[in-house]
Amino acid sequence: MLPIPDIGSLSATRLAARLQARELRALDVVEACLARIAARDPEILAWTAIDADYARRQAHALDSGPIRGPLHGIPIGVKDIMDTAALPTGYGSPIYAGHQPDSDAACVTAALAAGAVVLGKTASTEFACQSPPATVNPRNPAHTPGGSSSGSAAAIADGMVPLAFGTQTAGSIIRPASYCGVVGYKPTFGTIEREGTKLVAQSLDTIGALARTVADAALLVGVIAGRPDIANLQPAPDKLRIGFCRTSDWTAVASDSAVLLESAVARLVAAGARMTSVELPSRYAGLGDAHAAIQGYEAVRNLAAELAAHRRQLTPPLLAMLDEGSMVSAARYEESLRLVRACRRELANVMGDCQVLLGASATSEAPEGLEFTGSPVMNRTWTALHVPCVNVPAARGPKGLPVGAQIIGRVGDDARTLAAADWIQRQLQQA
């Protein structure tokens, strides 16, 4: 009789190794996840759809056949803006209640082909934009888990599943990861195919991962993208060179969070990192407004059908965002794209000899209440620039909630960014 695993204590990479060695059965891993969900999700509300029989059938097929791939037997959560043929996909909106797509999103297809078990759908804000789901933060249910990847972050933080998909248009992976105290990885834009995923802004939307360790997040993204350089995490170089980058938005960071991040920087220096301060050129200060213009302009067009046919079913915050986006002229949109492209081209030189930058993942600990998922101001610049970003838990704030550090790399330099983030996560955990 094989042992039933303690899902909360095993990383996805360790689970994968044991499943492929047949030291664990996929069915037992699935049952452990389902038991945790049954015990905890009535409070956390991380999931919008769970089909236990479907999950068991997938696991049984894996246990009965050959090893299918690097994710063999690993349960995953799928954000509810990604199509699934076997489970309803609501896009976080009552407009699509009970909607059953005909096929899986490309990322779900790739996960299944690699042996993953689709456990269920995780809650998203409305069209991954504004109004939050009912999901609470497992670290303190009176606080938001962040958004829009609310359910994925909460499910990982509560030990319900080892891996989950997220998406980011502004800060929808990095911020909830910070609030919930887990790893969030937004890859370089375009790393994972988005077909079958509901788009808000095609120039910004990026599929990524929520996990408990950097190696776990790298495994999911690397396998789905067909990128062994990402999936097989390498050690960071000795004397890692890190640029502490506050950006022009640093004034939005709460003073206690700023102090905690500066303390984390000091700990990394003590551990052997070479730290320098990196200041972005003055025109980068316009990237936040440029991001907002791009997102608004594209969201109005991507959600045009819903706006025309179902306006009364859209929430006031989303309507306000769309109304604001409708005011963005084509000229302003093109101007914003030009600024972003120019800054993107020169960022590698701005970083100098730093392998990565380090900044704030969010402006503070998770805000109290569930009506507001927090400000994405610390994420907009990096999302617009298409660079890889990783949140790693850095500290606990005065309310006892997590504060994350955001690790930023060059476009396409995901493997080195992840290696640095993995080293940083291990150093801060030891402190």
Buried (B, 14 or more C-beta within 10 A) or exposed (E): EEEBBEBEEBBBBBBBEBBBEEEBBBBBBBBBBBEBBEEBBEEBBBBBBBBBEBBBBBBBEBBEEEEBBBBBBBBBBBBBBBBBBBBBBBBBBEBBEEEEBEEBBBBBBBBBEBBBBBBBBBBBBBBBBBBBBEBBBBBBBEBBBBBBBBBBBBBBBBBBBBBBBBBBBBBBBBBBBBBBBBBBBBBBBBBBBBEBBBBBBEBBBBBBBBBBBBBBBBBBBBBBBEBEBBBEBEEBEEEBBBBBBBBBBBEBBBEBBBBBBEEBBEBBEEBEBBBEEBEBEEEBEBBBEBBBBBBBBBBBEBBEEBBEEBEEEBBEBBBEBBEBBEEBEEEBBEBBBEBBEEBBEEBBEBBEEBBBBBBBBBBBBBBEEBEBBBBBBBBBBBBBBBBBBBBBBBBBBEBEBBBBBBBBBBBBBBBBBBBBBBBBBBBBEEB
